[in-house]
Amino acid sequence: MAFTMRTDQIWQNRTVAENFLTGVRGAIPFATEQINIALRVLDQLSMPIQRVADLGCGDGAIAHAILTHYPEAHVTAIDFSEPMLEQARQRLQPFGSRVSILQADLYTSDWQTALGSPTSNAFDAVLSGYCIHHLPDDRKQALYREIFHLLRSGGGFLNIEHVASATPWIEALFNETLVDAIYQWHQTQGKVLSREAVGKQFVYREDKKANILAPVELQCEWLRAIGFQQVDCFFKFFELSVFGGIR
């Protein structure tokens, strides 16, 4: 059996996490729209949204949106990066007991032990944002199966994700589009980096080696095979997508 060395642990590095949060996060195209689309899908579920898991919560942006949009919801926010969790704790502190923040590693099924027991059918919704693409494809599929079993019948899974381009030409087009977006955002923040410097530091950066991208069409096929219903890609802008389904 081939051994695949992990590359995602770079996100436990404080410098890498802070570089992303301060230099890239606010410039991601359609970031707000992607979260709003995920919320719109959840609004259509035939159940109140009361228990939600946010996998790979990062700085807590998705959890914050859920807690604000659903005043009765409790969010379990999970990440393996302590620098990210520090930011999440700060952002989500105003919500008090409505949020639980856990450190756990999605790379193996052991992450579920952090949830306590029983975990089956525990959540009305599971969301993830720009996290699962760091896992190998077989682990992605295993995690999707674990998510399926965490959901109540009728519950929803939405993945706001970085997916693979169909061709290298389209990938290059996306990368240059992202450079433009980050460069323009930096200008609004009063930063003076050149476009070339922005591309080198924030788009063509070392931690991108941790990306293991899969086409959104393929990932939707995986979800259908697991048993998810109403599976679709609800939004796509080059390599940025929102997809998922309902148990």
C-alpha positions in Angstrom: 0.0 0.0 0.0 1.4 3.4 -1.0 2.0 5.8 1.9 0.9 9.4 1.4 2.7 11.9 3.5 0.5 14.5 5.2 0.8 18.0 3.9 -2.2 19.7 5.7 -0.4 20.0 9.1 1.2 23.2 7.8 -2.1 24.8 8.9 -1.1 24.3 12.5 1.7 26.8 11.9 0.8 30.2 13.3 2.5 32.2 10.5 0.6 30.3 7.8 -2.7 30.7 9.5 -2.2 34.4 10.1 -1.0 35.0 6.5 -4.3 33.5 5.3 -6.6 35.3 7.7 -5.0 38.7 7.3 -4.0 38.5 3.6 -6.5 36.3 1.8 -9.7 35.6 3.8 -11.3 39.0 3.3 -10.6 39.0 -0.4 -12.1 35.6 -1.4 -14.6 36.4 -4.2 -18.2 35.9 -3.3 -17.4 34.6 0.2 -20.5 36.2 1.7 -22.7 35.0 -1.1 -21.4 31.4 -0.6 -22.4 31.4 3.0 -25.8 33.0 2.2 -26.4 30.3 -0.4 -25.7 27.6 2.2 -28.1 29.2 4.6 -30.8 29.4 1.9 -30.5 25.7 1.3 -30.7 25.0 5.1 -33.8 27.3 5.3 -35.6 24.8 3.0 -35.1 21.8 5.3 -38.2 20.4 6.9 -36.9 20.8 10.5 -35.7 23.6 12.8 -32.0 24.2 12.7 -30.9 23.6 16.3 -27.8 21.5 16.3 -25.1 22.3 13.7 -21.5 21.0 13.3 -18.9 23.2 11.6 -16.0 21.0 10.4 -12.7 22.8 9.9 -14.2 26.0 11.4 -11.1 28.1 10.9 -11.7 31.6 12.4 -15.4 30.8 13.0 -16.9 32.8 10.0 -19.4 30.1 9.1 -20.3 29.3 12.7 -20.9 33.1 13.3 -23.2 33.2 10.3 -25.2 30.1 11.6 -25.5 31.5 15.1 -26.7 34.8 13.8 -29.1 33.4 11.3 -30.6 30.8 13.6 -31.1 32.3 17.1 -32.0 28.9 18.6 -29.0 27.0 17.1 -26.1 25.5 18.9 -22.9 25.1 16.9 -20.1 22.6 17.5 -17.1 24.2 15.9 -14.1 21.8 15.2 -10.6 22.4 13.9 -7.2 20.9 14.4 -5.3 24.2 14.2 -4.8 26.0 17.5 -4.0 29.4 15.8 -7.3 29.1 14.0 -9.2 28.0 17.1 -7.8 31.0 19.0 -9.4 33.3 16.4 -12.7 31.3 16.5 -12.9 31.6 20.3 -12.5 35.4 20.0 -15.1 35.8 17.2 -17.6 33.5 18.8 -17.2 34.5 22.4 -20.4 36.7 22.3 -22.5 33.7 21.7 -21.6 32.1 25.0 -23.0 28.6 25.7 -24.5 28.4 22.2 -21.2 27.4 20.8 -18.8 24.5 21.7 -15.2 24.7 20.3 -13.3 21.5 19.9 -9.9 20.6 18.7 -9.9 17.5 16.6 -8.3 16.2 13.5 -10.5 15.2 10.5 -7.7 13.2 9.0 -9.0 10.0 10.7 -12.3 8.9 11.9 -11.1 9.4 15.5 -12.2 13.0 15.3 -15.7 11.9 16.2 -14.6 10.9 19.7 -14.4 14.6 20.5 -18.1 14.9 20.0 -18.8 12.5 22.8 -21.6 9.8 22.5 -24.0 9.1 21.1 -23.1 10.8 17.8 -25.4 9.1 15.3 -28.2 11.3 14.1 -26.9 14.1 16.3 -27.1 17.1 14.0 -29.6 19.0 11.9 -26.9 20.3 9.7 -23.2 19.9 9.1 -21.2 22.5 7.2 -17.6 22.9 6.2 -15.6 25.7 4.7 -12.4 25.4 2.7 -11.2 22.5 4.8 -11.9 19.0 3.3 -9.8 19.7 0.2 -6.8 19.1 2.4 -7.7 15.4 2.8 -6.8 12.6 0.4 -9.7 11.6 -1.8 -10.3 8.3 0.0 -10.4 10.2 3.3 -12.8 12.8 1.8 -15.2 9.9 0.9 -14.9 8.4 4.4 -15.6 11.7 6.0 -18.7 12.2 3.8 -19.9 8.8 5.1 -19.3 9.9 8.7 -21.1 13.1 8.1 -24.1 11.2 6.6 -24.4 9.2 9.8 -24.1 12.3 12.0 -27.1 13.9 10.4 -30.7 13.4 11.4 -33.0 12.2 8.7 -33.8 15.3 6.6 -30.7 17.1 7.8 -28.4 18.9 5.4 -24.7 18.9 4.6 -23.2 21.9 2.8 -19.6 22.2 1.8 -18.2 25.6 0.9 -15.1 24.4 -0.8 -12.1 24.8 -3.0 -12.5 22.3 -5.9 -10.4 21.2 -8.9 -10.4 23.0 -12.2 -11.2 21.0 -15.3 -8.0 21.9 -17.1 -4.7 23.6 -16.3 -5.7 26.6 -18.5 -8.8 27.1 -16.3 -6.7 26.7 -13.1 -4.4 29.4 -14.3 -7.3 31.7 -15.1 -8.7 31.2 -11.6 -5.3 31.9 -10.0 -4.9 35.1 -11.9 -8.5 36.1 -11.0 -7.7 35.5 -7.4 -4.5 37.6 -7.6 -6.6 40.5 -8.9 -9.2 40.1 -6.2 -6.6 40.0 -3.4 -4.6 42.9 -4.9 -7.7 45.1 -5.1 -8.8 44.2 -1.6 -5.3 45.0 -0.2 -5.6 48.4 -1.9 -8.9 49.1 0.0 -7.0 48.1 3.2 -4.3 50.7 2.5 -1.6 48.1 1.9 1.1 48.9 -0.7 2.2 45.5 -2.0 2.5 45.3 -5.8 0.3 42.9 -7.7 3.4 40.6 -8.3 4.1 40.5 -4.6 0.5 39.8 -3.8 0.5 36.8 -6.2 3.7 35.4 -4.7 2.8 35.8 -1.1 -1.0 35.0 -1.1 -1.8 32.9 -4.2 1.3 31.1 -5.4 2.2 30.4 -1.8 4.0 27.4 -0.2 1.0 26.1 1.7 -0.9 25.4 -1.5 1.0 22.1 -1.7 -1.4 21.0 1.0 -4.3 21.3 -1.4 -5.7 18.0 -2.8 -8.4 19.2 -5.0 -11.2 17.1 -6.5 -13.8 18.1 -9.1 -17.1 19.1 -7.7 -19.0 16.8 -10.1 -17.0 13.8 -8.7 -17.7 14.8 -5.1 -21.4 15.1 -5.8 -21.2 11.6 -7.2 -19.6 10.4 -4.0 -22.4 12.0 -2.0 -25.1 10.4 -4.1 -23.5 7.0 -3.7 -23.4 7.4 0.1 -27.2 8.0 0.1 -27.5 11.8 0.1 -30.6 13.2 -1.7 -31.1 16.5 -3.5 -27.3 16.6 -4.2 -26.2 19.5 -6.3 -23.5 22.2 -6.8 -25.5 25.2 -5.7 -22.8 27.7 -6.6 -19.5 27.7 -8.6 -17.0 30.4 -9.5 -14.0 28.8 -11.0 -12.6 26.7 -8.1 -14.9 28.1 -5.5 -18.1 26.1 -4.9 -21.0 25.3 -2.6 -22.3 21.7 -2.9 -24.0 19.2 -0.7 -27.2 17.2 -0.1 -29.8 16.0 2.4 -29.9 12.8 4.3 
